[in-house]
Amino acid sequence: MAPPKKDTTALTLRLPRELIDAIDERRRLEPDVPTRPEMIRRALIDWLDKTS
């Protein structure tokens, strides 16, 4: 049986190396060391929460 479908869309994003390095440094501070995409999701959610 296939896993349930999720309501998501893939997004391709090009970032400067300096920004990728900063994301990697920040995600290493998290207790669970999230993947880059997960860290970006967390940052976006945090930003949206703070600006809405």
N, C-alpha and C positions, 0 to 999 in steps of 0.2 A: 504494500500500500504506500502511495506517495505521501510525503508530508503535506500538511495544509499550506495553501498558498498565502503569501503575505502581501499586504497592500503596500508595496514598495516599488521604487523606480531607481534604476542604476543612474549614477551621476559621475561623469568623468570631469576631473578638475585638475588643472595644471597649477602648481604652486612653485614659487621660487625656493631654491634649496635652503635659504636662510629660514623661511617659514616652516618648512618640513623639519629642519633641525630643531627649531623652537618647539614644535608640536611633540617631537620625540623626547626632548628634554622634559617637557611638562608631563607627558604621559607616564614617564618613569617615576614620577612622584606619587602617582596613584597606587593604592594598596594592591590593586588587581592588575596593573600594567595593561591597560586596554590596547587594542589594535589602533592603528592610525585612524581608520574610518570611525571606530567607536569613540575615540577621543574627539574627533571633529564633530560627531553627533552630540556629544556631551557639551562641547563648547557652544554649539549653535543653540541647544536647548537652554543653556544658562543665559546666553545673550538674549534670546527671545523672552525668557522669563523676566529679565531685568529691564527690558525696553518696552514691555507691553503694559 
